[in-house]
Amino acid sequence: MGTRTVHAAAVIAITLLLTGCSTGGDAHDKSTPSGTPAAAEKAEVTRACVDAIADRAAAHKGGAVRSHPVPAPCARLSDADYLDAYMKGLEQAHRARKTPQGETDKAADAGGS
């Protein structure tokens, strides 16, 4: 009987410890409203990275830009996020080259009418 009591107490103690760990994590997650600040910050960093790559591509005569060295605004992105931003930056620069300045002005004027 004494051994069963010790085992039961050990199981209860381990269960309480594990429950306490998971509850502590949930309480921390609830204090930051749905991760919005982190998502907003990531979006800002990504936008800055896309713009930096687009600027590099616009400055290069052929529009080709090497992926390395990584521009400073992109340093905090993961490899996968950097690759996405790199491709979006190249697309942005390509669109800017295809659209002559006069057409951009016309589109802005038409949108305001």
C-alpha positions, 0 to 999 in steps of 0.5 A: 500500500505504501508503494502505491501511495508514493507512485500516485503522489509522484504521478500527481506531482509530475502532472501538476508540474507539467500543467503548471508549465503549460499554463504559464505559457498560455498566460504569457501568450494571452498578455500579447494580443494575438501576436499583433505587434510581432506580425506588424513588425515583421510586415514593416521589416519585410516591406523595408527589405522589398523596397531595398531590393527594388532600389538595388534592382532599379539602380542596376542597368539590367535589373538583375540583383544578386541575393547576397550581400543581404541588404541591412533592412533584410538582416532580421528575416529568416532565409525563407522570408528573405527569399520571398522579399527578394522575389517581391523586390525584383517584381516591384522593380520590374513593374516600375521599369515597365510603367513609363513615368507618363503612364503612372501620372495618367493612372493617378489622375484617372483615379482621382476623377 
